[in-house]
Amino acid sequence: MKSDARVVVVGGGVVGASVLYHLSKAGWKDLLLIERGELTCGSTWHAAGGMHTVNGDPNVAKLQQYTINLYKELEEISGQSCGMHLTGGLMLAGTRERLDWLKMTQARGRYLGMELELISVDEAARLFPLMNPRHFVGALFDPIEGHVDPWGVTQAYAKAAQLNGAEIVRHTRVLDLKARRDGSWDVITAGGNVHAEHVVNAGGLWAREVGRMVGLELPVLAMEHQYLITEDLPALRGQKEQLHVIDFEGEIYTRQERGGMLLGTYERAGVPWSPVTTPWEFAQSLLPNDLERIAPSLEIGFEHFPALGEVGIRKVVNGPFTFAPDGNPLVGPVRGLRNFWVACGVMAGFSQGGGVGLALSRWMVDGDPGADVWAMDVARYGDWATLAYTNAKVRENYSRRFSIRFPNEELPAARPLRTTPIYERLLSAHAVFGDYCALEHALWFAPSAAAANETITFHRSNAHAHVGAECVAVRDGVGLLEISNYGKFEVTGAGSAEWLSYVMANRVPQVGRIALTPMLNERGKLIGDFTLCRLGAERLFLICTYAAESYYRRWFERHPPPAGVSVRPCAMEYVGLSVAGPGARALLQELVRVDLSNAAFPFLSFRQVDIGMVPALLGRISFTGEPGYEIWVTTDYQRALYDLLSAAGRAHGLRLFGGRALNALRIEKSFGTWAREYRPIYGPYEAGLGRFVDLNKGDFVGRAAALEEQQSGGALRLMSFSVEAADADASGDEPIWHDGRVVGWVTSGAFGHRVQRSLALGYIPAALAAASEGFEIEIIGERRRARPERAAVYDPAGSRMRT
Ligand SMILES: Cc1cc2nc3c(=O)[nH]c(=O)nc-3n(C[C@H](O)[C@H](O)[C@H](O)COP(=O)(O)OP(=O)(O)OC[C@H]3O[C@@H](n4cnc5c(N)ncnc54)[C@H](O)[C@@H]3O)c2cc1C
């Protein structure tokens, strides 16, 4: 084995092999993959090899499409067969709701260029005669589905990489990883040590153990998974190969395997494997079968596909494979560790392995994954994703693999975990909670404890009227909202403003003022939106998206502040409350000694203020479009502040409001938000944030690309639409049609209670931005007329929030 390498990839499953191939394809040399056994000996070898393009996240779906399309090229380059069976696939709906879900999946696929076809049960039965049509109401046909040979695919990646000069060492375990001062790594193996510039953890079933070598507790857990293969079915003799089929209500998938059928299930009572440590002895191994556990699913399977129950079982496979809490991969560079990368938690290696390899290789070679990979970025998890949290969430995710996720659905596992001091207060005010980064936050308030329950639906739920009343209260009176679930940083020390001016696109505000600013990458794309609040010459308080805290910290490591500047994450040290509405000032003025008049404390002011006995940071800012204040206090004061505001608020008709109302209010104002309107595939001018980019302040990250975008106008445009909806509003990812063609996609949607209209925000080509006719938004399979709005539909001049 060589003693020096540019990259050591730890693990030769399908993912490690793909990373190796993609790095070699990108032109990197001195690549070494180290595998402790044979290639594929982890979870790869016993996979069912199924591949699908559909994924809940459109950007992951694109990478799945890439993976499946890659196999042909890979076979040509390597000369190794991937054992491809591109049979096409059926997703079967057993209920009306599932059919709605399939319609939405089809709609989503439209702007991804996927040719998904909604077909009747009869058509489905013609394509897949083994099904009993009685149990189904419709189906979605995907021509790009099938299965591959797991061993063949892994070998094909490996051979193609080797042809490009990469080396593979087998039967050698990586025992430890030691960081050197210069950011390079000593890879300690049973067969000698390798000094590597970069290390990639593609350890699959052992990714957790490889992570622990460098002090990381990665949120991955393996689950046992079983499938069986039947004896040959007489009905298949002489027939064309059967399609891939997913039966959602039965929670099973099936496909042909030689003369029989393979039937797998994601059972409700899924069992984690090796919840704490993974045994190293496990290689090319399987687990004991437990047909009892999957018996309920098998019964349904044999009822839905009777021919499968008429023959014997030839083989049962029970093998483990890993999941992250949300079921998407964990990919990317790890904050706090130089040149350490992960590509693990890949639960669908044959749909996703190619895309993961491509994104990671680009990230390593170009410094950017080249696509929007937020949904699989390892930085989306923070310290709260502990071993036990991961265990609860992965089990939940596994058991729900084939369940519908409704847009208003909140999942129960691992909750409540993180709560703020006013949690019990909100609970007794009948809050219905959601969780965000494992932190409970109020979504809306019900009139009684008995009513504090939301029906999950694609349509407007029982919360609709209550959310409406909250919005109206904020418009006409004053509302109180908890805003603790934001990320926060404190930036202090000489040079703070200069550094922030370099990493952010807007000008740093004067002392006592607030500035909104996008953060851009070198390609001029949006990688964050921040509120900069300046408390002193060298003290700034930053408010941002909490879920992206690790992502931002990683970025700040890449553009580090000068010595003497401290950038301290403090999200849970400061919790917050916001008062909003025309009555907000009068209420707050009763509790503070400073003058809150518009002249003395205008819009975008920020200062330290005592509210009663509570020392607070007070900002005059609005995400609702109404006059409002954000109040930040250390955790120990939040309850006192809440009680004070609640007591004083009684005379002002103060009403609690939650995240649902806030979402509707901000959409009426065309205010975007991170991970929806603002993502690394959009530029600031495309997103309507051009006024927050100061091209004249001197250099900053992304300036050259932003200037280019300003001059060209960008390719896309974020647009607000009024939608002629019925009883369902857009929620995100619906296609936007124009003159019979899909031209864009919705990023957010809600019913605007102040304007009494269904609304959507979404991206369309810039060339269509001036068009005022011909737009439609597809909601649950129906194209609804949509009118583009040239300005925010509520208070377009923004005068209310400034008064
Ligand atoms: C029963 C079953 C059915 C499945 N069906 C499908 C399917 O139909 N479609 C699909 O897409 N996916 C399926 N999967 C999932 C699929 O197998 C995984 O997505 C895939 O194998 C993940 O690959 P990996 O490379 O990340 O992990 P692994 O295959 O586990 O590879 C990791 C490799 O790293 C090596 N390694 C770890 N630590 C070290 C170390 N310290 N030193 C050296 N080497 C090390 C291991 O030996 C192993 O070979 C199935 C899985 C199972 C169990």
The ligand as an SDF file (V2000), in Angstrom:
LIG
                    3D

 53 58  0  0  0  0  0  0  0  0999 V2000
  -31.8390   -6.0900    2.6470 C   0  0  0  0  0  0  0  0  0  0  0  0
  -31.4670   -4.8120    1.9740 C   0  0  0  0  0  0  0  0  0  0  0  0
  -32.0960   -4.4190    0.8050 C   0  0  0  0  0  0  0  0  0  0  0  0
  -31.7330   -3.2250    0.2060 C   0  0  0  0  0  0  0  0  0  0  0  0
  -32.3450   -2.8550   -0.9620 N   0  0  0  0  0  0  0  0  0  0  0  0
  -31.9560   -1.7450   -1.5980 C   0  0  0  0  0  0  0  0  0  0  0  0
  -32.5210   -1.3990   -2.8370 C   0  0  0  0  0  0  0  0  0  0  0  0
  -33.3810   -2.0880   -3.3600 O   0  0  0  0  0  0  0  0  0  0  0  0
  -32.1000   -0.2690   -3.4420 N   0  0  0  0  0  0  0  0  0  0  0  0
  -31.1570    0.5360   -2.8870 C   0  0  0  0  0  0  0  0  0  0  0  0
  -30.7960    1.5570   -3.4810 O   0  0  0  0  0  0  0  0  0  0  0  0
  -30.6050    0.2360   -1.6950 N   0  0  0  0  0  0  0  0  0  0  0  0
  -30.9750   -0.8810   -1.0410 C   0  0  0  0  0  0  0  0  0  0  0  0
  -30.3980   -1.1990    0.1450 N   0  0  0  0  0  0  0  0  0  0  0  0
  -29.5120   -0.2210    0.7680 C   0  0  0  0  0  0  0  0  0  0  0  0
  -28.1130   -0.2720    0.1850 C   0  0  0  0  0  0  0  0  0  0  0  0
  -27.5950   -1.5110    0.4460 O   0  0  0  0  0  0  0  0  0  0  0  0
  -27.2840    0.8440    0.8090 C   0  0  0  0  0  0  0  0  0  0  0  0
  -27.8400    2.0740    0.4370 O   0  0  0  0  0  0  0  0  0  0  0  0
  -25.8480    0.8030    0.3540 C   0  0  0  0  0  0  0  0  0  0  0  0
  -25.2930   -0.4720    0.5090 O   0  0  0  0  0  0  0  0  0  0  0  0
  -24.9900    1.7770    1.1160 C   0  0  0  0  0  0  0  0  0  0  0  0
  -23.6750    1.6460    0.6830 O   0  0  0  0  0  0  0  0  0  0  0  0
  -22.4440    2.1790    1.4960 P   0  0  0  0  0  0  0  0  0  0  0  0
  -21.2810    2.1270    0.5940 O   0  0  0  0  0  0  0  0  0  0  0  0
  -22.7750    3.4790    2.1000 O   0  0  0  0  0  0  0  0  0  0  0  0
  -22.2860    1.2030    2.7420 O   0  0  0  0  0  0  0  0  0  0  0  0
  -21.6640   -0.2620    2.9030 P   0  0  0  0  0  0  0  0  0  0  0  0
  -22.1000   -1.1590    1.8330 O   0  0  0  0  0  0  0  0  0  0  0  0
  -21.9230   -0.6790    4.2850 O   0  0  0  0  0  0  0  0  0  0  0  0
  -20.1260   -0.0320    2.6640 O   0  0  0  0  0  0  0  0  0  0  0  0
  -19.2370    0.4520    3.6230 C   0  0  0  0  0  0  0  0  0  0  0  0
  -17.9220   -0.2440    3.4360 C   0  0  0  0  0  0  0  0  0  0  0  0
  -16.9650    0.3630    4.2630 O   0  0  0  0  0  0  0  0  0  0  0  0
  -16.1140   -0.6220    4.7570 C   0  0  0  0  0  0  0  0  0  0  0  0
  -15.5030   -0.0860    5.9860 N   0  0  0  0  0  0  0  0  0  0  0  0
  -16.1560    0.4400    7.0380 C   0  0  0  0  0  0  0  0  0  0  0  0
  -15.2840    0.8270    7.9790 N   0  0  0  0  0  0  0  0  0  0  0  0
  -14.0440    0.5690    7.4920 C   0  0  0  0  0  0  0  0  0  0  0  0
  -12.7570    0.7450    8.0120 C   0  0  0  0  0  0  0  0  0  0  0  0
  -12.5490    1.2500    9.2280 N   0  0  0  0  0  0  0  0  0  0  0  0
  -11.7120    0.3620    7.2560 N   0  0  0  0  0  0  0  0  0  0  0  0
  -11.9090   -0.1300    6.0080 C   0  0  0  0  0  0  0  0  0  0  0  0
  -13.1310   -0.3360    5.4850 N   0  0  0  0  0  0  0  0  0  0  0  0
  -14.1880    0.0030    6.2130 C   0  0  0  0  0  0  0  0  0  0  0  0
  -17.0350   -1.7920    5.0030 C   0  0  0  0  0  0  0  0  0  0  0  0
  -16.3420   -3.0170    5.0670 O   0  0  0  0  0  0  0  0  0  0  0  0
  -17.9910   -1.7020    3.8350 C   0  0  0  0  0  0  0  0  0  0  0  0
  -17.5880   -2.4890    2.7550 O   0  0  0  0  0  0  0  0  0  0  0  0
  -30.7290   -2.4020    0.7690 C   0  0  0  0  0  0  0  0  0  0  0  0
  -30.1030   -2.8100    1.9260 C   0  0  0  0  0  0  0  0  0  0  0  0
  -30.4530   -4.0080    2.5340 C   0  0  0  0  0  0  0  0  0  0  0  0
  -29.7510   -4.3990    3.7580 C   0  0  0  0  0  0  0  0  0  0  0  0
  1  2  1  0
  2  3  1  0
  2 52  2  0
  3  4  2  0
  4  5  1  0
  4 50  1  0
  5  6  2  0
  6  7  1  0
  6 13  1  0
  7  8  2  0
  7  9  1  0
  9 10  1  0
 10 11  2  0
 10 12  1  0
 12 13  2  0
 13 14  1  0
 14 15  1  0
 14 50  1  0
 15 16  1  0
 16 17  1  0
 16 18  1  0
 18 19  1  0
 18 20  1  0
 20 21  1  0
 20 22  1  0
 22 23  1  0
 23 24  1  0
 24 25  2  0
 24 26  1  0
 24 27  1  0
 27 28  1  0
 28 29  2  0
 28 30  1  0
 28 31  1  0
 31 32  1  0
 32 33  1  0
 33 34  1  0
 33 48  1  0
 34 35  1  0
 35 36  1  0
 35 46  1  0
 36 37  1  0
 36 45  1  0
 37 38  2  0
 38 39  1  0
 39 40  1  0
 39 45  2  0
 40 41  1  0
 40 42  2  0
 42 43  1  0
 43 44  2  0
 44 45  1  0
 46 47  1  0
 46 48  1  0
 48 49  1  0
 50 51  2  0
 51 52  1  0
 52 53  1  0
M  END
$$$$
